[in-house]
Amino acid sequence: MKDGFRKSILFGESHIKFEVDIYKNFGLTDEEIKPLLEFHENLKRCIERRERTLKWIYKQIEEEKKEGEGINENTTGN
């Protein structure tokens, strides 16, 4: 799951970079493609936040496995 998610995000990010390059090759300025550049920056921040969240979740799962507790048992309060 982690690898598939990461590959799809990297593909999306590289596709946006590719679009920016194409627009610049057609002579558009940074100001003209500003919405795309802003979207790219927002996407990068979202990716970084998602990766931190996933790392935290996987760390919690590993810690619970080491303690011998199931995730469902721990979250339901049993």
PyMOL Python script that loads the backbone (N, CA, C, O; Angstrom):
from pymol import cmd

cmd.read_pdbstr("""\
ATOM      1  N   MET A   1       0.818  -1.194   0.000  1.00  0.00           N
ATOM      2  CA  MET A   1       0.000   0.000   0.000  1.00  0.00           C
ATOM      3  C   MET A   1       0.862   1.257   0.000  1.00  0.00           C
ATOM      4  O   MET A   1       0.593   2.200  -0.743  1.00  0.00           O
ATOM      5  N   LYS A   2       1.889   1.266   0.828  1.00  0.00           N
ATOM      6  CA  LYS A   2       2.744   2.444   0.890  1.00  0.00           C
ATOM      7  C   LYS A   2       3.394   2.721  -0.449  1.00  0.00           C
ATOM      8  O   LYS A   2       3.409   3.866  -0.902  1.00  0.00           O
ATOM      9  N   ASP A   3       3.937   1.685  -1.099  1.00  0.00           N
ATOM     10  CA  ASP A   3       4.641   1.882  -2.360  1.00  0.00           C
ATOM     11  C   ASP A   3       3.702   2.360  -3.456  1.00  0.00           C
ATOM     12  O   ASP A   3       4.062   3.240  -4.237  1.00  0.00           O
ATOM     13  N   GLY A   4       2.502   1.793  -3.525  1.00  0.00           N
ATOM     14  CA  GLY A   4       1.540   2.208  -4.538  1.00  0.00           C
ATOM     15  C   GLY A   4       1.140   3.663  -4.373  1.00  0.00           C
ATOM     16  O   GLY A   4       1.054   4.406  -5.351  1.00  0.00           O
ATOM     17  N   PHE A   5       0.894   4.069  -3.127  1.00  0.00           N
ATOM     18  CA  PHE A   5       0.534   5.452  -2.849  1.00  0.00           C
ATOM     19  C   PHE A   5       1.679   6.384  -3.238  1.00  0.00           C
ATOM     20  O   PHE A   5       1.473   7.411  -3.886  1.00  0.00           O
ATOM     21  N   ARG A   6       2.876   6.009  -2.835  1.00  0.00           N
ATOM     22  CA  ARG A   6       4.049   6.847  -3.118  1.00  0.00           C
ATOM     23  C   ARG A   6       4.267   6.996  -4.622  1.00  0.00           C
ATOM     24  O   ARG A   6       4.559   8.091  -5.102  1.00  0.00           O
ATOM     25  N   LYS A   7       4.126   5.893  -5.368  1.00  0.00           N
ATOM     26  CA  LYS A   7       4.321   5.956  -6.820  1.00  0.00           C
ATOM     27  C   LYS A   7       3.282   6.850  -7.477  1.00  0.00           C
ATOM     28  O   LYS A   7       3.611   7.612  -8.386  1.00  0.00           O
ATOM     29  N   SER A   8       2.038   6.770  -7.035  1.00  0.00           N
ATOM     30  CA  SER A   8       1.001   7.597  -7.647  1.00  0.00           C
ATOM     31  C   SER A   8       1.235   9.079  -7.346  1.00  0.00           C
ATOM     32  O   SER A   8       1.005   9.930  -8.205  1.00  0.00           O
ATOM     33  N   ILE A   9       1.688   9.385  -6.135  1.00  0.00           N
ATOM     34  CA  ILE A   9       1.977  10.772  -5.781  1.00  0.00           C
ATOM     35  C   ILE A   9       3.158  11.294  -6.603  1.00  0.00           C
ATOM     36  O   ILE A   9       3.112  12.407  -7.129  1.00  0.00           O
ATOM     37  N   LEU A  10       4.205  10.493  -6.709  1.00  0.00           N
ATOM     38  CA  LEU A  10       5.362  10.920  -7.486  1.00  0.00           C
ATOM     39  C   LEU A  10       4.994  11.131  -8.950  1.00  0.00           C
ATOM     40  O   LEU A  10       5.478  12.068  -9.585  1.00  0.00           O
ATOM     41  N   PHE A  11       4.137  10.261  -9.487  1.00  0.00           N
ATOM     42  CA  PHE A  11       3.693  10.433 -10.862  1.00  0.00           C
ATOM     43  C   PHE A  11       2.931  11.747 -11.010  1.00  0.00           C
ATOM     44  O   PHE A  11       3.164  12.493 -11.961  1.00  0.00           O
ATOM     45  N   GLY A  12       2.026  12.034 -10.079  1.00  0.00           N
ATOM     46  CA  GLY A  12       1.256  13.276 -10.133  1.00  0.00           C
ATOM     47  C   GLY A  12       2.147  14.491 -10.051  1.00  0.00           C
ATOM     48  O   GLY A  12       1.949  15.463 -10.780  1.00  0.00           O
ATOM     49  N   GLU A  13       3.127  14.444  -9.169  1.00  0.00           N
ATOM     50  CA  GLU A  13       4.036  15.577  -9.015  1.00  0.00           C
ATOM     51  C   GLU A  13       4.879  15.764 -10.268  1.00  0.00           C
ATOM     52  O   GLU A  13       5.063  16.894 -10.720  1.00  0.00           O
ATOM     53  N   SER A  14       5.392  14.686 -10.834  1.00  0.00           N
ATOM     54  CA  SER A  14       6.219  14.813 -12.034  1.00  0.00           C
ATOM     55  C   SER A  14       5.377  15.277 -13.220  1.00  0.00           C
ATOM     56  O   SER A  14       5.875  15.980 -14.098  1.00  0.00           O
ATOM     57  N   HIS A  15       4.103  14.886 -13.248  1.00  0.00           N
ATOM     58  CA  HIS A  15       3.226  15.322 -14.335  1.00  0.00           C
ATOM     59  C   HIS A  15       3.019  16.835 -14.274  1.00  0.00           C
ATOM     60  O   HIS A  15       3.027  17.503 -15.308  1.00  0.00           O
ATOM     61  N   ILE A  16       2.835  17.375 -13.078  1.00  0.00           N
ATOM     62  CA  ILE A  16       2.657  18.822 -12.932  1.00  0.00           C
ATOM     63  C   ILE A  16       3.928  19.548 -13.362  1.00  0.00           C
ATOM     64  O   ILE A  16       3.853  20.569 -14.045  1.00  0.00           O
ATOM     65  N   LYS A  17       5.093  19.035 -12.971  1.00  0.00           N
ATOM     66  CA  LYS A  17       6.352  19.648 -13.395  1.00  0.00           C
ATOM     67  C   LYS A  17       6.459  19.628 -14.915  1.00  0.00           C
ATOM     68  O   LYS A  17       6.923  20.594 -15.522  1.00  0.00           O
ATOM     69  N   PHE A  18       6.032  18.534 -15.523  1.00  0.00           N
ATOM     70  CA  PHE A  18       6.057  18.397 -16.976  1.00  0.00           C
ATOM     71  C   PHE A  18       5.153  19.453 -17.617  1.00  0.00           C
ATOM     72  O   PHE A  18       5.535  20.087 -18.601  1.00  0.00           O
ATOM     73  N   GLU A  19       3.950  19.639 -17.055  1.00  0.00           N
ATOM     74  CA  GLU A  19       3.036  20.657 -17.572  1.00  0.00           C
ATOM     75  C   GLU A  19       3.655  22.043 -17.478  1.00  0.00           C
ATOM     76  O   GLU A  19       3.568  22.829 -18.422  1.00  0.00           O
ATOM     77  N   VAL A  20       4.276  22.347 -16.354  1.00  0.00           N
ATOM     78  CA  VAL A  20       4.911  23.659 -16.184  1.00  0.00           C
ATOM     79  C   VAL A  20       5.973  23.861 -17.262  1.00  0.00           C
ATOM     80  O   VAL A  20       6.050  24.933 -17.862  1.00  0.00           O
ATOM     81  N   ASP A  21       6.786  22.843 -17.510  1.00  0.00           N
ATOM     82  CA  ASP A  21       7.815  22.949 -18.537  1.00  0.00           C
ATOM     83  C   ASP A  21       7.213  23.195 -19.917  1.00  0.00           C
ATOM     84  O   ASP A  21       7.729  23.995 -20.696  1.00  0.00           O
ATOM     85  N   ILE A  22       6.118  22.500 -20.210  1.00  0.00           N
ATOM     86  CA  ILE A  22       5.462  22.687 -21.513  1.00  0.00           C
ATOM     87  C   ILE A  22       4.966  24.123 -21.648  1.00  0.00           C
ATOM     88  O   ILE A  22       5.202  24.775 -22.665  1.00  0.00           O
ATOM     89  N   TYR A  23       4.275  24.615 -20.617  1.00  0.00           N
ATOM     90  CA  TYR A  23       3.762  25.984 -20.687  1.00  0.00           C
ATOM     91  C   TYR A  23       4.886  26.994 -20.838  1.00  0.00           C
ATOM     92  O   TYR A  23       4.750  27.965 -21.583  1.00  0.00           O
ATOM     93  N   LYS A  24       5.978  26.782 -20.154  1.00  0.00           N
ATOM     94  CA  LYS A  24       7.111  27.698 -20.275  1.00  0.00           C
ATOM     95  C   LYS A  24       7.722  27.626 -21.678  1.00  0.00           C
ATOM     96  O   LYS A  24       8.159  28.641 -22.221  1.00  0.00           O
ATOM     97  N   ASN A  25       7.750  26.426 -22.261  1.00  0.00           N
ATOM     98  CA  ASN A  25       8.267  26.288 -23.625  1.00  0.00           C
ATOM     99  C   ASN A  25       7.400  27.042 -24.634  1.00  0.00           C
ATOM    100  O   ASN A  25       7.892  27.469 -25.678  1.00  0.00           O
ATOM    101  N   PHE A  26       6.118  27.207 -24.325  1.00  0.00           N
ATOM    102  CA  PHE A  26       5.234  27.967 -25.199  1.00  0.00           C
ATOM    103  C   PHE A  26       5.329  29.468 -24.924  1.00  0.00           C
ATOM    104  O   PHE A  26       4.618  30.264 -25.537  1.00  0.00           O
ATOM    105  N   GLY A  27       6.201  29.844 -24.010  1.00  0.00           N
ATOM    106  CA  GLY A  27       6.450  31.251 -23.757  1.00  0.00           C
ATOM    107  C   GLY A  27       5.598  31.878 -22.672  1.00  0.00           C
ATOM    108  O   GLY A  27       5.611  33.099 -22.513  1.00  0.00           O
ATOM    109  N   LEU A  28       4.868  31.087 -21.930  1.00  0.00           N
ATOM    110  CA  LEU A  28       4.076  31.640 -20.836  1.00  0.00           C
ATOM    111  C   LEU A  28       4.991  31.984 -19.667  1.00  0.00           C
ATOM    112  O   LEU A  28       5.979  31.297 -19.408  1.00  0.00           O
ATOM    113  N   THR A  29       4.651  33.034 -18.983  1.00  0.00           N
ATOM    114  CA  THR A  29       5.462  33.469 -17.842  1.00  0.00           C
ATOM    115  C   THR A  29       4.993  32.792 -16.569  1.00  0.00           C
ATOM    116  O   THR A  29       3.930  32.172 -16.533  1.00  0.00           O
ATOM    117  N   ASP A  30       5.801  32.919 -15.523  1.00  0.00           N
ATOM    118  CA  ASP A  30       5.419  32.365 -14.220  1.00  0.00           C
ATOM    119  C   ASP A  30       4.100  32.971 -13.745  1.00  0.00           C
ATOM    120  O   ASP A  30       3.283  32.285 -13.130  1.00  0.00           O
ATOM    121  N   GLU A  31       3.894  34.253 -14.029  1.00  0.00           N
ATOM    122  CA  GLU A  31       2.647  34.905 -13.612  1.00  0.00           C
ATOM    123  C   GLU A  31       1.443  34.283 -14.310  1.00  0.00           C
ATOM    124  O   GLU A  31       0.382  34.133 -13.704  1.00  0.00           O
ATOM    125  N   GLU A  32       1.600  33.926 -15.563  1.00  0.00           N
ATOM    126  CA  GLU A  32       0.493  33.337 -16.318  1.00  0.00           C
ATOM    127  C   GLU A  32       0.173  31.906 -15.855  1.00  0.00           C
ATOM    128  O   GLU A  32      -0.970  31.456 -15.944  1.00  0.00           O
ATOM    129  N   ILE A  33       1.172  31.221 -15.374  1.00  0.00           N
ATOM    130  CA  ILE A  33       0.923  29.845 -14.907  1.00  0.00           C
ATOM    131  C   ILE A  33       0.949  29.765 -13.380  1.00  0.00           C
ATOM    132  O   ILE A  33       1.125  28.694 -12.799  1.00  0.00           O
ATOM    133  N   LYS A  34       0.770  30.921 -12.752  1.00  0.00           N
ATOM    134  CA  LYS A  34       0.791  30.987 -11.290  1.00  0.00           C
ATOM    135  C   LYS A  34      -0.181  30.010 -10.627  1.00  0.00           C
ATOM    136  O   LYS A  34       0.201  29.368  -9.648  1.00  0.00           O
ATOM    137  N   PRO A  35      -1.425  29.864 -11.115  1.00  0.00           N
ATOM    138  CA  PRO A  35      -2.333  28.897 -10.471  1.00  0.00           C
ATOM    139  C   PRO A  35      -1.776  27.470 -10.490  1.00  0.00           C
ATOM    140  O   PRO A  35      -1.935  26.738  -9.513  1.00  0.00           O
ATOM    141  N   LEU A  36      -1.142  27.073 -11.561  1.00  0.00           N
ATOM    142  CA  LEU A  36      -0.555  25.740 -11.632  1.00  0.00           C
ATOM    143  C   LEU A  36       0.620  25.608 -10.666  1.00  0.00           C
ATOM    144  O   LEU A  36       0.780  24.580 -10.007  1.00  0.00           O
ATOM    145  N   LEU A  37       1.431  26.646 -10.588  1.00  0.00           N
ATOM    146  CA  LEU A  37       2.564  26.624  -9.658  1.00  0.00           C
ATOM    147  C   LEU A  37       2.081  26.563  -8.205  1.00  0.00           C
ATOM    148  O   LEU A  37       2.661  25.855  -7.382  1.00  0.00           O
ATOM    149  N   GLU A  38       1.024  27.304  -7.902  1.00  0.00           N
ATOM    150  CA  GLU A  38       0.473  27.273  -6.546  1.00  0.00           C
ATOM    151  C   GLU A  38      -0.098  25.894  -6.233  1.00  0.00           C
ATOM    152  O   GLU A  38       0.075  25.375  -5.130  1.00  0.00           O
ATOM    153  N   PHE A  39      -0.776  25.310  -7.211  1.00  0.00           N
ATOM    154  CA  PHE A  39      -1.312  23.969  -7.028  1.00  0.00           C
ATOM    155  C   PHE A  39      -0.178  22.985  -6.757  1.00  0.00           C
ATOM    156  O   PHE A  39      -0.302  22.110  -5.900  1.00  0.00           O
ATOM    157  N   HIS A  40       0.919  23.129  -7.484  1.00  0.00           N
ATOM    158  CA  HIS A  40       2.073  22.248  -7.304  1.00  0.00           C
ATOM    159  C   HIS A  40       2.636  22.375  -5.894  1.00  0.00           C
ATOM    160  O   HIS A  40       2.958  21.365  -5.267  1.00  0.00           O
ATOM    161  N   GLU A  41       2.760  23.592  -5.389  1.00  0.00           N
ATOM    162  CA  GLU A  41       3.262  23.799  -4.033  1.00  0.00           C
ATOM    163  C   GLU A  41       2.302  23.214  -2.993  1.00  0.00           C
ATOM    164  O   GLU A  41       2.732  22.593  -2.021  1.00  0.00           O
ATOM    165  N   ASN A  42       1.013  23.416  -3.205  1.00  0.00           N
ATOM    166  CA  ASN A  42       0.023  22.842  -2.284  1.00  0.00           C
ATOM    167  C   ASN A  42       0.074  21.325  -2.301  1.00  0.00           C
ATOM    168  O   ASN A  42      -0.040  20.684  -1.257  1.00  0.00           O
ATOM    169  N   LEU A  43       0.243  20.757  -3.467  1.00  0.00           N
ATOM    170  CA  LEU A  43       0.340  19.302  -3.588  1.00  0.00           C
ATOM    171  C   LEU A  43       1.566  18.783  -2.836  1.00  0.00           C
ATOM    172  O   LEU A  43       1.484  17.771  -2.140  1.00  0.00           O
ATOM    173  N   LYS A  44       2.691  19.464  -2.970  1.00  0.00           N
ATOM    174  CA  LYS A  44       3.902  19.031  -2.252  1.00  0.00           C
ATOM    175  C   LYS A  44       3.687  19.061  -0.745  1.00  0.00           C
ATOM    176  O   LYS A  44       4.101  18.141  -0.040  1.00  0.00           O
ATOM    177  N   ARG A  45       3.038  20.117  -0.246  1.00  0.00           N
ATOM    178  CA  ARG A  45       2.768  20.196   1.199  1.00  0.00           C
ATOM    179  C   ARG A  45       1.819  19.085   1.629  1.00  0.00           C
ATOM    180  O   ARG A  45       1.996  18.482   2.688  1.00  0.00           O
ATOM    181  N   CYS A  46       0.820  18.820   0.812  1.00  0.00           N
ATOM    182  CA  CYS A  46      -0.125  17.746   1.114  1.00  0.00           C
ATOM    183  C   CYS A  46       0.582  16.395   1.153  1.00  0.00           C
ATOM    184  O   CYS A  46       0.316  15.576   2.033  1.00  0.00           O
ATOM    185  N   ILE A  47       1.477  16.165   0.203  1.00  0.00           N
ATOM    186  CA  ILE A  47       2.238  14.918   0.141  1.00  0.00           C
ATOM    187  C   ILE A  47       3.079  14.757   1.398  1.00  0.00           C
ATOM    188  O   ILE A  47       3.096  13.688   2.009  1.00  0.00           O
ATOM    189  N   GLU A  48       3.771  15.813   1.781  1.00  0.00           N
ATOM    190  CA  GLU A  48       4.621  15.741   2.965  1.00  0.00           C
ATOM    191  C   GLU A  48       3.793  15.454   4.218  1.00  0.00           C
ATOM    192  O   GLU A  48       4.194  14.654   5.064  1.00  0.00           O
ATOM    193  N   ARG A  49       2.640  16.110   4.331  1.00  0.00           N
ATOM    194  CA  ARG A  49       1.769  15.897   5.488  1.00  0.00           C
ATOM    195  C   ARG A  49       1.249  14.461   5.499  1.00  0.00           C
ATOM    196  O   ARG A  49       1.220  13.817   6.548  1.00  0.00           O
ATOM    197  N   ARG A  50       0.840  13.960   4.334  1.00  0.00           N
ATOM    198  CA  ARG A  50       0.320  12.590   4.236  1.00  0.00           C
ATOM    199  C   ARG A  50       1.409  11.582   4.598  1.00  0.00           C
ATOM    200  O   ARG A  50       1.142  10.604   5.297  1.00  0.00           O
ATOM    201  N   GLU A  51       2.637  11.816   4.125  1.00  0.00           N
ATOM    202  CA  GLU A  51       3.732  10.894   4.442  1.00  0.00           C
ATOM    203  C   GLU A  51       4.008  10.872   5.937  1.00  0.00           C
ATOM    204  O   GLU A  51       4.235   9.804   6.505  1.00  0.00           O
ATOM    205  N   ARG A  52       3.992  12.034   6.582  1.00  0.00           N
ATOM    206  CA  ARG A  52       4.208  12.070   8.035  1.00  0.00           C
ATOM    207  C   ARG A  52       3.104  11.315   8.756  1.00  0.00           C
ATOM    208  O   ARG A  52       3.370  10.578   9.705  1.00  0.00           O
ATOM    209  N   THR A  53       1.870  11.496   8.312  1.00  0.00           N
ATOM    210  CA  THR A  53       0.736  10.798   8.929  1.00  0.00           C
ATOM    211  C   THR A  53       0.868   9.296   8.750  1.00  0.00           C
ATOM    212  O   THR A  53       0.679   8.539   9.702  1.00  0.00           O
ATOM    213  N   LEU A  54       1.191   8.859   7.540  1.00  0.00           N
ATOM    214  CA  LEU A  54       1.338   7.421   7.289  1.00  0.00           C
ATOM    215  C   LEU A  54       2.472   6.823   8.111  1.00  0.00           C
ATOM    216  O   LEU A  54       2.335   5.725   8.650  1.00  0.00           O
ATOM    217  N   LYS A  55       3.591   7.540   8.210  1.00  0.00           N
ATOM    218  CA  LYS A  55       4.705   7.050   9.024  1.00  0.00           C
ATOM    219  C   LYS A  55       4.271   6.897  10.476  1.00  0.00           C
ATOM    220  O   LYS A  55       4.610   5.911  11.131  1.00  0.00           O
ATOM    221  N   TRP A  56       3.517   7.876  10.979  1.00  0.00           N
ATOM    222  CA  TRP A  56       3.055   7.810  12.356  1.00  0.00           C
ATOM    223  C   TRP A  56       2.122   6.613  12.540  1.00  0.00           C
ATOM    224  O   TRP A  56       2.237   5.884  13.525  1.00  0.00           O
ATOM    225  N   ILE A  57       1.196   6.406  11.592  1.00  0.00           N
ATOM    226  CA  ILE A  57       0.256   5.277  11.686  1.00  0.00           C
ATOM    227  C   ILE A  57       1.005   3.954  11.677  1.00  0.00           C
ATOM    228  O   ILE A  57       0.737   3.084  12.505  1.00  0.00           O
ATOM    229  N   TYR A  58       1.942   3.795  10.748  1.00  0.00           N
ATOM    230  CA  TYR A  58       2.699   2.541  10.686  1.00  0.00           C
ATOM    231  C   TYR A  58       3.537   2.323  11.939  1.00  0.00           C
ATOM    232  O   TYR A  58       3.713   1.190  12.386  1.00  0.00           O
ATOM    233  N   LYS A  59       4.050   3.403  12.500  1.00  0.00           N
ATOM    234  CA  LYS A  59       4.810   3.296  13.740  1.00  0.00           C
ATOM    235  C   LYS A  59       3.907   2.823  14.878  1.00  0.00           C
ATOM    236  O   LYS A  59       4.300   1.971  15.674  1.00  0.00           O
ATOM    237  N   GLN A  60       2.691   3.380  14.954  1.00  0.00           N
ATOM    238  CA  GLN A  60       1.738   2.966  15.985  1.00  0.00           C
ATOM    239  C   GLN A  60       1.376   1.490  15.831  1.00  0.00           C
ATOM    240  O   GLN A  60       1.292   0.764  16.821  1.00  0.00           O
ATOM    241  N   ILE A  61       1.165   1.050  14.610  1.00  0.00           N
ATOM    242  CA  ILE A  61       0.831  -0.355  14.358  1.00  0.00           C
ATOM    243  C   ILE A  61       1.968  -1.258  14.815  1.00  0.00           C
ATOM    244  O   ILE A  61       1.734  -2.271  15.475  1.00  0.00           O
ATOM    245  N   GLU A  62       3.193  -0.895  14.468  1.00  0.00           N
ATOM    246  CA  GLU A  62       4.347  -1.704  14.869  1.00  0.00           C
ATOM    247  C   GLU A  62       4.495  -1.747  16.376  1.00  0.00           C
ATOM    248  O   GLU A  62       4.802  -2.801  16.934  1.00  0.00           O
ATOM    249  N   GLU A  63       4.283  -0.623  17.050  1.00  0.00           N
ATOM    250  CA  GLU A  63       4.383  -0.592  18.507  1.00  0.00           C
ATOM    251  C   GLU A  63       3.319  -1.485  19.145  1.00  0.00           C
ATOM    252  O   GLU A  63       3.592  -2.187  20.119  1.00  0.00           O
ATOM    253  N   GLU A  64       2.118  -1.453  18.595  1.00  0.00           N
ATOM    254  CA  GLU A  64       1.055  -2.288  19.141  1.00  0.00           C
ATOM    255  C   GLU A  64       1.324  -3.763  18.887  1.00  0.00           C
ATOM    256  O   GLU A  64       0.992  -4.602  19.724  1.00  0.00           O
ATOM    257  N   LYS A  65       1.912  -4.089  17.762  1.00  0.00           N
ATOM    258  CA  LYS A  65       2.271  -5.480  17.483  1.00  0.00           C
ATOM    259  C   LYS A  65       3.315  -5.959  18.494  1.00  0.00           C
ATOM    260  O   LYS A  65       3.250  -7.086  18.984  1.00  0.00           O
ATOM    261  N   LYS A  66       4.280  -5.078  18.797  1.00  0.00           N
ATOM    262  CA  LYS A  66       5.321  -5.444  19.753  1.00  0.00           C
ATOM    263  C   LYS A  66       4.744  -5.653  21.140  1.00  0.00           C
ATOM    264  O   LYS A  66       5.211  -6.515  21.884  1.00  0.00           O
ATOM    265  N   GLU A  67       3.738  -4.877  21.494  1.00  0.00           N
ATOM    266  CA  GLU A  67       3.104  -5.002  22.805  1.00  0.00           C
ATOM    267  C   GLU A  67       2.155  -6.188  22.861  1.00  0.00           C
ATOM    268  O   GLU A  67       1.707  -6.582  23.938  1.00  0.00           O
ATOM    269  N   GLY A  68       1.849  -6.761  21.694  1.00  0.00           N
ATOM    270  CA  GLY A  68       0.955  -7.919  21.659  1.00  0.00           C
ATOM    271  C   GLY A  68      -0.513  -7.566  21.713  1.00  0.00           C
ATOM    272  O   GLY A  68      -1.353  -8.437  21.943  1.00  0.00           O
ATOM    273  N   GLU A  69      -0.836  -6.306  21.504  1.00  0.00           N
ATOM    274  CA  GLU A  69      -2.227  -5.880  21.511  1.00  0.00           C
ATOM    275  C   GLU A  69      -2.701  -5.685  20.076  1.00  0.00           C
ATOM    276  O   GLU A  69      -1.939  -5.250  19.213  1.00  0.00           O
ATOM    277  N   GLY A  70      -3.960  -6.009  19.834  1.00  0.00           N
ATOM    278  CA  GLY A  70      -4.551  -5.757  18.525  1.00  0.00           C
ATOM    279  C   GLY A  70      -5.010  -4.320  18.428  1.00  0.00           C
ATOM    280  O   GLY A  70      -5.345  -3.714  19.446  1.00  0.00           O
ATOM    281  N   ILE A  71      -5.035  -3.772  17.261  1.00  0.00           N
ATOM    282  CA  ILE A  71      -5.466  -2.387  17.087  1.00  0.00           C
ATOM    283  C   ILE A  71      -6.915  -2.219  17.527  1.00  0.00           C
ATOM    284  O   ILE A  71      -7.229  -1.260  18.233  1.00  0.00           O
ATOM    285  N   ASN A  72      -7.810  -3.128  17.128  1.00  0.00           N
ATOM    286  CA  ASN A  72      -9.221  -3.011  17.478  1.00  0.00           C
ATOM    287  C   ASN A  72      -9.424  -3.082  18.987  1.00  0.00           C
ATOM    288  O   ASN A  72     -10.243  -2.343  19.534  1.00  0.00           O
ATOM    289  N   GLU A  73      -8.699  -3.951  19.658  1.00  0.00           N
ATOM    290  CA  GLU A  73      -8.837  -4.063  21.107  1.00  0.00           C
ATOM    291  C   GLU A  73      -8.393  -2.779  21.785  1.00  0.00           C
ATOM    292  O   GLU A  73      -9.013  -2.332  22.750  1.00  0.00           O
ATOM    293  N   ASN A  74      -7.324  -2.189  21.280  1.00  0.00           N
ATOM    294  CA  ASN A  74      -6.772  -0.992  21.893  1.00  0.00           C
ATOM    295  C   ASN A  74      -7.685   0.213  21.673  1.00  0.00           C
ATOM    296  O   ASN A  74      -7.855   1.027  22.580  1.00  0.00           O
ATOM    297  N   THR A  75      -8.269   0.339  20.495  1.00  0.00           N
ATOM    298  CA  THR A  75      -9.070   1.514  20.196  1.00  0.00           C
ATOM    299  C   THR A  75     -10.479   1.437  20.783  1.00  0.00           C
ATOM    300  O   THR A  75     -11.123   2.470  20.971  1.00  0.00           O
ATOM    301  N   THR A  76     -10.967   0.234  21.073  1.00  0.00           N
ATOM    302  CA  THR A  76     -12.321   0.115  21.642  1.00  0.00           C
ATOM    303  C   THR A  76     -12.319   0.205  23.159  1.00  0.00           C
ATOM    304  O   THR A  76     -13.380   0.291  23.777  1.00  0.00           O
ATOM    305  N   GLY A  77     -11.172   0.187  23.746  1.00  0.00           N
ATOM    306  CA  GLY A  77     -11.080   0.304  25.192  1.00  0.00           C
ATOM    307  C   GLY A  77     -11.264  -0.994  25.933  1.00  0.00           C
ATOM    308  O   GLY A  77     -11.427  -0.985  27.153  1.00  0.00           O
ATOM    309  N   ASN A  78     -11.243  -2.101  25.242  1.00  0.00           N
ATOM    310  CA  ASN A  78     -11.397  -3.424  25.892  1.00  0.00           C
ATOM    311  C   ASN A  78     -10.113  -3.883  26.522  1.00  0.00           C
ATOM    312  O   ASN A  78     -10.064  -4.965  27.106  1.00  0.00           O
TER     313      ASN A  78
END
""", "prot")
cmd.dss("prot")
cmd.show_as("cartoon", "prot")
cmd.util.cbc("prot")
cmd.orient("prot")
